[in-house]
């Protein structure tokens, strides 16, 4: 599917969709409880469905009833009884979801089940090291990394897992989700600084909701400061009965960025005290000169006095596409630093952010792991290849607001990964969108 957008300011208020980051975590916790859980999750996406399908393949049941997901856990939990659970020989299709793969892999190893993990797109190319090595060192048996299917057998032992802090926070989260299943005390020791730390906080919050306590300490090991996350078997998974998936700041960021470019856009159903790192979009847009108004349950953004700035994005890399679109239209120079993790996303997102905005006439280039942008009053418009990356498609749609000519996004259907109704909501805010058949870049 290709989408063509006629430039027009957006305006109004839209409700935030459910956070897929939190949905992944809550679904996995619910599947590992001794009793059923109701998860209120009004929206879904391909990534959320990938996690659901993996849990169902392992033996859990997830049934949608209206806005809720009714989760019946795997037979044999709680694993504090050290029982072998999960269906033998299950094929777990992670789709294109890196979160699903990196969370489910340690959990399957902890369950002691034989399973095959498969995926699509760039997922096999996305790194698993050093998580892979830590799992193998601690009792898991795994087929060679870098290709699917990834065969898993053996059983993960309780103990200490060690990771550097400059790798994916999803490795830490995956081990923390697995830890309550190991039948003994476990610790994840991470050298500091811990990048993307807010995502680890999300995992700790989800575990707390399900009765699992994570104790955090700091120590120096071989002269290096470390953060240690300890999980005791005395706090196994327990169902809270019912839980709600909070609104998603990552996707709300695109609408708030749209408000910074023209008109005024509000997003409701957001927790201003959320542990989601992408809540930083409000401070980042303010630094770019936008007018930001916070209110209980949401925020509104409108153009203010735009100006270039410098932003360290190491804790919120997923915000780079909307921030780059705003910076491309803010007078002066903007530098987005510490973007290196973007090379390992659904696309090499440093290159696709730069290439996509440059195709519309932006003055943007990469400089090692930084992105440098010289803002302009407007962009000319043109054609952007979404490169199979949902956030590149959404970035181009937002940048279209301030283009002189139409913007065509090739392969725009990739928004299904995180936000299936993105273009419908774009129209609800006054955008002009037309669809056509074309190259399906997924």
Buried (B, 14 or more C-beta within 10 A) or exposed (E): BBBBBBBBBBBEBBBBBBBBBBBBBBBBBBBBBBBBBBBBBBBBBBBBBBBBBBBBBBBBBBEEEEEBBBBBBBEBBBBBEBBEBBBEEBEBBBBBBBBBBBBBBBBBBBBBBBBBBBBBBBBBEBBBEBBBBBBBEBBBEBBEBEEBBBEBBBBBBBEEBBBBBBBBBBBBBBBBBBBBBBBEBBBBBBBBEBBBBBBBBBBBBBBBBBBBEBEEEEEEEEEEEBBBBBBBBEBBBBBBEEBBBBBBBBBBBBBBBBBBBBBBBBBBBBBEEBBBBBBBBBEBBBBBBBBBEEEEBBBBBBBBEBBBBEBEBBBBBBBBBBBBBBBBBBBBBBBBBBBBBBEBBBBBBBEBBBBBBBBBBBBBEBEEBBBBBBBBEBBEBBBBBBBBBBBBBBBBBBBBBBBEBBBBBBBBBBBBBBBBBBBEBBEBBEBEBEEEEBEEBB
